[in-house]
């Protein structure tokens, strides 16, 4: 534990602030592997960015060669855990008062770096230039502040889903997160620092400062200090949050006795900021004056932003800068102003990580030779702190320390592929992957948080069992438990902490935490065993299907996919059965399925479609290993191939629960092809293609798919999309509208969810959709 000393501004001595502690592993993570630095120094806060290489374990599969005499294993493939190096970006924020001690800490822990230059931006870059060069032995290269700001803004809007949000103070949820737009340009950025800069951004490198104002955050701070004798910015905002501006401001009703109807002015509208202070013979409270001042400046900035947005025909306006800082009163007053002046036509948008935009931009300027934009990046939930509550009364200690380390960190991992939209989305700009927003739906939120917490012991047990030869696995698993439980507790109090809260985000956070403690694939051995077992029954399953009439076979194939989907270790109702009854098999799973009519039942329409011409090419997003992929999906695939339909199988790029990965699917398909001439012909004639989805999640975000998959979709002219599984077809994509025919198939393996949807455990969702202007989605809502 490293204790940080605070530099007292009134003297050159250091005083120890015991409330500020810095666990190096939790704050300056992976510093020994840091390769490049950038720093953004503002008036009171320093934002540090650095790039590091992270070594972590990955589970790899390799096919056994059973043709050699040495081959002794009955398993189809072997699993090995290997070390892999990936890139990570780290962002840390701290008060300038700590900068000297922070630089000492970085210097002491920095090893094996070839870095000779540190990119710097912000007003303090010149002030601290000599200190940085002396402490770190690096040359400071200053970058233009506005260029860095725009680069950083573009980066977060492209790479962090739910980065932008609308603030609604009196709504059930304060935050309404926006989906990532396929094209983020053009937009207006209103940066409120000491003054205001209004920038029109048209492309990655094209932007123009089209206006601004000298009345900004510095005005609020300066006039506020004169009026209240309060020198600290946050204290001034805190005062404003408790004040009543109507005590100081003159309203329309104070002049006219009510509203001014013919001009459309309500009685509560401010007619004159500080208008009452000229005539009222009384003392005004500091809180009331601070609130009036905040309203005056926010309304002025809001009106200015609206005028420029209308002048340049822009509907997206992002607000950032020191003035915002996630404070509720500021965001509320700006939002109110924008809504008033545009009558709701323009939304005031704020950013979760707006404090880091300059540091991100400076880092990108220093990394141009590596071209970071050729990759996609993802937020690492295990290493990032969440957005804290903006309510002044909620967790005041946390707000008081918001400028120090512990509550504001961002980590982003480089993904080894560019992620893009599925070209078949009917409207990519309105696509929302998740079916239920747990921020809005409080009962669902309480249930799922409880559900994930209750499942934690089982996940820990599975993680330890997956590494029997590693004695320290139990200790790492316990650290995983503590970290993930802490994330769940944070989300219980602050459901908006990491953007939208959904079942998908809870699953993804768990996967990130498992990877953090080197459990890359806890279900690898289970998948291996189930794959080997299911392969033994494949030929028998195909033979029994071929003995059926064409009509009977079509229904049996669908029922087989659904029965296979029952085998899901992510569902507690199923994992309990699989743990207690190893003999539970494919036929037993079929008997668990509800009889028709199913909860959602479009089978008759699908059957009629099958009587028509074959589809040209089907894209199938597959789900689980074992029985699911081998006895459920593959017979369905061979039927499509027999009809003359090409098939593209999209599977996970990385492991998640017992989902089949692309590496595993390659080996399984080759093995099946060796005993099935239809699958063999599909592979050799290039009519059956295996592609990784770009996802490492049990759910599916169709706006973040591997660029290669999108290219295959276009080249093969996909006209049927099949999405299988509860995570991919119910928790996500249930309402996804595609520009081609689609099938969504899943078995509901959660009693609470089944009850909520008006069904029961093992209810079936079979949803066949044809794109048409008059097509209406069935509502998947509580009965």
N, C-alpha and C positions, 0 to 999 in steps of 0.2 A: 504494500500500500504506500503510494507516494503522496506525501502531504504537500500541498501547494501553498506557497507564501503569497500574500497579497501585498502589492507595492502601495504604500501609503503616499497619496499625492502631496501631502504636506511636508514630507521629509524624504530623505534618501534611504531611510532604514526600512527593513522588511518587518511586517507584523504578521504573525501566524493567525489565520482565520481557521479555527478548528472545524467549522462546518463544511469547509471545502476539502474534500478528499478525492484523490484521483487514482483509482485502481488501473494500472497501466493496461492490463489485458482487456479491460472493459471500455477504455476510452481511446488511447492510442494503439489500436489493435493492429497487430502484424507490422509494427513499425520497423522491425529489423529487416523486412523485405521491401521497404519503401523505395521506389525508383524515381519518383518525380513529385515535386511539390508546387503548390500555388497558394497564394494567400490574398485575402481581401480584408483590408483594414479600414473600418469605418470610424465614426467619431467615438463610439464606446465599445463596439464589439469587433472581434477578429474572427474571421472565418477561414479555416485551414482546410485545404484539399490535398490529398496525396493518393498516389497510385501504388498498389503493391501486388506482388504475386503471392497467391495463397496455395499452399500445398494441402490437398485433402484426399481422402480415400474415395475411390469409385469401384463399384462392383462390375467386373467384366465377365462376359461369358465366351467360351471357346468350345467349338464342337470337338468331341472325341473322334479319333479316327479308328473306327471299329474293324477296319480291314487288316490291321496289323496284328501280329501274334501277341504283341506286348499289351494290347488293349485288354484290360481286366475289368473295367468299370461297366456296370449295367446302365449307368446314366447316359443320357443323350449328349449332355454337354457338361463341362466343368465350370466352376465359378472361382474367380480369383479376385482378391481385393488388391488394387494397385494404387499407387500414388499418382496424382495428376495435378498439374499446375494450372491455375486459372487466374484471371486478372480481376482485381477488385478496386473500386474507388471508395475512399473514406472521406467523410466531411465532418468537421468538428467545429463547434462555435464556443467562444469563451470571451470574457470581458478583457478589454485592453489592459486592465490593471494586472492581469496574470501573464502578460505576454513574455516578460523576461524569464520567468520561471519555466514557462512552457517551452521556450526555445532551448533552455538548458536541458530540459527533460528530453526533447527531441534529439539534441546533439549527443547526449549520453547513450541513447538507445539506437542510434542510427549506425548501421554497419553495412558493408558491402554495397554501397551505392555509387553509381557512376554520375550521379546528378551534380552538375556544376553551377546550374542556374535555378533560381526560384522565381517564378512568375508572380508579379504582385499587381494589385489594383486597389482602388479605393482611395479616399482622401488621406488616409494615414500611411499609405505606402511610402511616401517621401519622408514623412516624420520618423518612421521606424527603420528606414533603409539601412542606416549605418549599424544599428543594433542587430538587425537580422544578419547582415554580412559578417559582422564580428562574431556573433554567437555560432552561426552554422557554417561559416567559411564558404558561403555560396554567394554568387553574384546576383543581385536583385535586378530583374528586368521588368520595368513597369509597363503595364498594358492599359489601353484606353478603357475607362470605366464603363462607358455606355456600350461599347462593343462587347465587353465581357458580359454585361448584364443581358444583352439580347441573345448571345450565344448560350448562356446558361438557361434562359427562359425557353428557348427552342428545344434544348436538350431535355429538360424535365417534362415538357409537354409531349414530346415524342416517346419518351421511355418510361414514364411513371403513370400507369393508369390511375385515374381518379386523383390526379395532381391538383386539378382546379376544382373549386367549390363555390357555391352560392351560400351566403350567410343569411339565415332567417332567424332572428332573435326570438320571436314569440312562437315559433313552430315547435312541434314535438321534438324534432331533431334540429339542432342549430345549423348543421352542415348538410348541404345537398350536393354531393359530388357529381361532377360531369364526366361522361365517358370520353375516352381519348378519341379525338377526331382524326380521320385518315389524312386530312389536309389541315394543318394548323394555321395556315396563312389565308388572308391577311388578318392581323389583329392590332389592337391599340394597347400599348403598355403605358400606364400612368405610374411613373416612379416618384414616390413622395419621400424625399429626404428632407434636407433643410429647406429646399425649394421644391418645385414640381417640374419634372420633364415629361412631356407627352410625345411618345415615339410611335410612328406607324411602321409596322414590320411587315414586309411583303414577301420575303423569302429568307433562306438560311443566311445570306450575306447582304441582303438589301433592306436597309431601314433608314428612316429619316426622322430627325427631331422636328416635329411640325408645330410645336408650341410648348408653353410652360407658364410658370407663374413664380413670383418671388414669395408668394403667400403659401407656405407649406408647413412641414413639421417643425422647422426652426422658428417659424412665426408663432406656432402654438406653444412651443417650449419657452421662447423669449417673453411673449406677452403674458403667458401663464406664470412665469417666474416673477414678473413685475406685479401681477395682480395678487398672487397668493404667497409670495416669498418662498415658494417651493422650487428647489433647484433640480430635483431629480425628475426625469421624464416619466418614468413609470409611476411615481407617486402622484404626478399631475393627472395622469390617466385614471388612476385609482380614485382620486378626488372627483373627477368628472363622472365616473360611474355611479357615484352616490348623490350627485347634484340634481337640482330641478331647474332646467333652463328657463322655465316660464316665470320664475321669480325675477329674472333679469331681462329677458327678451320681451319686446312688445309684440303681441300677437294681433292678427287681423281683428279678432273680437274685442281687443282692448281699444281699438280705434272706432270700429263700426257697431259694437255691441253684439255682434254675431258674425255670420259669414257674409261675404260679399258675393252674392249669388250670380249676378250678371257677368262677373269676371271669372267665375268658377273657383273662387278662393274660399276655403273652409275657415272657420273661426279659429282653429288651432294652429293655423299656418303662421310662421314667423314673419312679421311685417318689418321689424327692425331689430337686428341683433344688438343687445345691450341697450335697447331703447328705453327701458324703464329706469336705468341707472341715472339718466339725466334729470328725471322729474321726481322720482321717489326719494323721500327724505328718510332714508334708513341705510343701515349697513347691510351689505350682501355677503352671504357666506362664501368661503373659498370654493366649496364644492359647486355651488350654483354658478359662480363666475367661470370655473373651469369647464363646466358642462356647456354653458353658453358659447364660450370660446371654441370648444371642439365642434359644436354644431355650425358655427359661423364659417370655420375654415373647411370643414368637410363639405358643407353645402356649396361653398365657392369652388372647391376642387371638383365636386360632382357635376356642377353645371358646366364648368369648363370642359370636362371630359365628354359630356353629352354633346356639346356644340361641335367639338372636333370629330366625334364619332359620326354625327349626322353629316357634317361637311365632307367627310371622306367615305361615307356610306359603309361604316364598319359596325358590326353587331356584337363582336367579341371585344370586351374591354377588361384587361387584367390590371389589378392594382397591386403595387408592391412598394418596398422601401421601408426605411426605419420607422416611418410614421405608423405603419400598419402593425407589424410585429404580433399578429394574432390577437389583438385586443378587441374585445366584443363591442365596446362603445364606438371605437373607430370604424370597425367594419359595418356596424349597424347604421351609423350616421351616413356613411358613404353610400351604402345600399339604399337607404331611404331617399337620399338625394337623387341618385340615378333613376330610381323608380318614379319619382315625382316628375323629373324633368323630361323623361322619355315616355311616360305613361306605360311603362312595362315593356317597351320595345327593345331596350338594351338591358342586359344583366351585368351587374357588378360582379366580377369573378376574382377570387383570391387564390393564392397558391400555397400548398402545404409547405413547400420548401423555399419560399421566396427569399428567405434570408441567405440562402446559399448560391443564388444566381450568379453573383459576381465572381465568387470563388470557382464555381463550375466553369464559367466562361474563361477565366484566367487559366485554369488547368487545360482546357481544350485548346487554347492558343499555344500552349507549350507542348501539346501532344499532336500537333497537326501532322507531323511526319508519320505517326502511327495511324492516323485517320480514324479516330474513335467512332465516327459516324457510320463507318461501314459495318459496325456491329449493332446489335440491339443490347440494351442493358436492362437489368431488372432489380428492383429494390430487394435487398436482403433483409427480410423481416427479423431475422435472428440478431442482426447487428445494428438495427435502426431503432431509435426511440420514436415514440408515437407523438402525434399532435396532441397537446394537452388541452384540457378543458379551458374554454374561454370565459367561463363564468367566474367572476371575481370571488364569489363565495364558495366555489368548489375547489377544494384542495389549495388553500391560499399559500401554503408553504412551497408547493410546487411552482406557483406563479412567481413567488418572491425570488426563487432561485433560477428562473427561466434563462437568465443570461449566463449561467455557469455551465459546466460540462454535462452534468448528469442527465439532463432531460432533452438534449437536442443533438442527436447524432443521426447521420444518414450514411448507409452503405449501399453500394450498388455493385452487382456482379456482372461481368461481361458474359454474354451468352454467345456461344460459338457459331451463331447463325443470325442472319437478319430475319426479324419477325415482321410479317405483313398481314393484311386482311385476307380472308378467304374471298376470292373474286366473285363467288356466288352469293354473297350477302345481298339481299334485295336493296337495303339502304344502310351502307356501312356507317354513316354518320349518326344513325339513330339506334344502331345495334347495342343492346345491353346483354352481356352474357348471362347474368345471374337472374334467377326467377324470383327470389325473395331478397329484399333489402332488410337485413337484420337490425339496421339502425332505426328504420321506420316501424318495424314489426317487433314490438317489445316482448310479447309472449314467445314468439319464435326465437328471439335472441336468448331469452332466459333458458329455454329448453336446450338449444344447441350448445351454449356455453357449458351448461351442466353435463350434457352428453359427452362433450370432448374431455371435460375434466374427469368424468367417471371412467372413460376409456383409457386414461393415462397409464394406470397400472399395467394394463394389458400390453400397451405399446412398449413400455419399459421392459417388460418381461420378454417380449418378442425381440427387442433390440439386443438384449444380453444373449439370448439363445442363438442369435444369428452369428455371434462371434465367440464360439466355445473355446477357442484356443488363445483368447486374449484375456488374461486375468484382470486387466484394468477396465474391461468393458462395463462392469457393474458400476464403477465409480463414474465413468463417462455418462452412463445411462441415468444415474441419479442427478447429474448436472443438467442433462437434457430435461428431466422431469421438472426441476426447479425453474429452469428458464421458461419452458412452455407454460407452466402453471402461472408464472408471473405475467406472461403475455395475456393469458386468459383473464387474470384478475384485472389487469389494466383495461382490457376490452369490456369487462363488466361495468366498470366505472366510466370509461371513456370509449364508447363503441366506435367513435369516429377516428380513433387514434391513427389508424393506418389507411385512411380513405374509407371506401365503402366496406361495411362488414357483411360478409356472406359466408355460407358454408364453404364455398371455394377458398376464401381467404383464410379461414380457420384451418383447412386442410393444408394449404400451401405454407402457412406459418409453421405448422407442425413438421412438414418436410424440411423446411429451412433449418429448424432447430435440430432435427435429427442429423442433418448434414454437418451442422456446426460442430457436433461432438463425434464426428466420424462414424456415423451409422448410415452409410450410403444406400443400403438396400436390405432392411431387416427381414423382408419376406423372400429373399433370394433362394434359400434352401427349400422353403415351402413350395415356391413356384417350380423349382426343379423337380421335386417329388411328384407334384400334381401333373406336370407336363409329361413326365415319364409314364405315369399311370394312365393318363387319358389317351396317349398314343397307342397303347395296347388295345384299346376298344374302338379305335377309329374305323378300321375296316368293317367291323361288325355293325357299327352304327350306320355306315354308308350302305352296306348290303341290305339292312332292314328297311332303309328308306327307298331303295330301288325296287323293293318288292311291292310297294304301295302304288295305287293308281296315281295319275298326275294330280288330281284334285286333292287326294288325301296327303300326298307328299308335300304340297305347298303349305298346308296347315301344319304338318309335322315339322317342317323346316323352321317355321316361325316359332313353334312351340319349343323346338330344340334350342334356338338362340335364347329364348326367354329362360328356359331351364338352366342353360349354361350360365346365364347372368346371375343366377342365385348364388353361385360360388364366389362370394365377395368377402374377403377378410376384413374389409373396411366397415362392414355392417355387423354390429354386435349380435343381433339375433341369429345371424348366420355363423359368425366365428364361434359362438358358444356351441352350436350344433357340431361344427367341424372339429372343434377341440374335443368334445365329449364322445363323438361317434365317427371314428375314422372310416367306417364302412359306408357312411352317407355318400350316395352316388347319384349319377345322372337320372336314373329312373325315379329315385326317391324325390329328386328335385322337381321332376315333371309333376309328380303327384301333389306337391306343395302349391303349384300354381292354381289360381282361381279359375273356375270354369267360365266360359263365355256366357253372357256378355261381360267383357272386361271393364275395368274402371274407365279407361279411354279405349274405344274399340273402333278402329277404322279398317279392320281386316277384310270386310266384304268389299270395300272400295279397292283395296290392294289386290285382292284376288281377281276382281274384274279387270284391273289394269294388266295383270299378268297374262290375260287372254289376248292382249294386244301385241304390237310389235315390241321386240326386246329393246331395252335401253342401250345406248351406245357404250356408256362407261359409267360405272358406279364407284363412288368414293365412300369407303366404309371406315368410320372411326371406331376402332375396336376397343375392348375394355380389358377383361381379366385374362390371366394365364390359365393353364390347365383345361378343365372341362369346358369353360366358356369359349376360348378361342379354338380348341381342337375339335370338340364334339358339337358345339353350337354354331360357331361362325363359319368354320371351314366347309361343312356340308352345304350351308347356305350359299357360300361363295362358289362352290363347284356347280351348283344349280344355275347360278347366274352365268358362269362361263359356258355351261352346256347350252344355254339359251342364245349364246352369241354376244353376251355383254362382257366387255372388258371390266376388270376390277382393279382398283387401287386400294390397298390396305394401309391405313395411316395409324401408326402406333406411337407410343410415347418415346421421346428421345432419351429420357432418363427415368429411373424407377420412381414409383409412387405406389404405396400399398402393394397389392398383388397384381397390379396392372402389367400386362405384357409389354416389354420394351422392344424397340426395333431390333436390337441385337439378338434377343431371344426369338423373336418372330422369324427372323431370317433362318435360324437353325431349325425351328419347328416346321416351317414351310418346306424346306429342303427335305426333311425327313418324311413329311407327308407325301411329297412329290415322288419319293422313292417307292411308295406303295399305292399311289393313286394316279393313273394315267391322265385323268382330267386336269388335276393340279399340275402335273408334270408338263403337259402340253401348254397350259396357261403360262408357266414360267418360261419355257423354251421359246414360245412364240411371242413373248413379250405382251401377252394379254392379261397377265397377273403381275402387278407391280407392288413392291413394298417400299413405303416412304415413311420417314420419321415426321411426326407432327410438329416438332419444335417444343413440345410441352413436357414438363415433368410433374404433372399434376393429375389427381384423380378426376378433375373437372376439365372443361374445355372452353377456352376463349378463342372464338373464331376470328378475332381481330389481331391475334398474336400467334401466327402459324409460320412454320419454316417457309422461307422464300422459295425453296426448291419445290415444296408441295404445291404452292400457288402456281408455279410454272407448269407443273404436271397437270393441274386442274385445267389450265387454259389449253395446253397442248392436246390433252385427251378429250377435250370437249365434254366434260362431266355433265350428265343430265339426271343423275340420281345421287343423293347424299343420304347415307345411312349412319345414324348416330345411336350408339348402344350404351346402355348402362345408366344407373341412377345419377351418378355424378355428372355425366356428359349430356344426358337427355332430360333430366328433371331438375336437378339443382342448377344446371346451366342449360341454355339453349331450348328450353321448352317453348318459348315464344319467339325463337329466332326465325325470321322470315327469309327464305332463300328464293333465288330466281329460277330454281329447277325443282323437280319433284324431290320429296324427302320422306324418309322413314325415321321415326324416333321410337326406339324400343327399350323398355326397362321394366324391371320388377321392383316393386317398393318393398324394401327390406328393413324398414323402420316403422315400428308400431305407431309412434306419435305422428309421423308424417302421413301414414296411411289413414289414420283416424281423421286427421285434419282435412284430408282430401276426400273424405267420404268413403273410404275403402277400408281394407283390412290388410294385415300382414300378407305379403306375397300377391297383392293386387297387381294387375298388369296394365301398363300404359303402352298401347300400340297406336301410334299417331301417324297416319299417312296424309301428306299435304301436297296439293298441286297449286303452284303459284297462279293466282288469278285476282283481278281487281276486287271481286266480290267475295273473296275467300275470307272467312272470319275464324280466328283462332278460338277453339273451345277454351273456356276459362278454367284454369286449374286452381280453384279457390275452395275454401271450406264450404261444405254443404250446410 
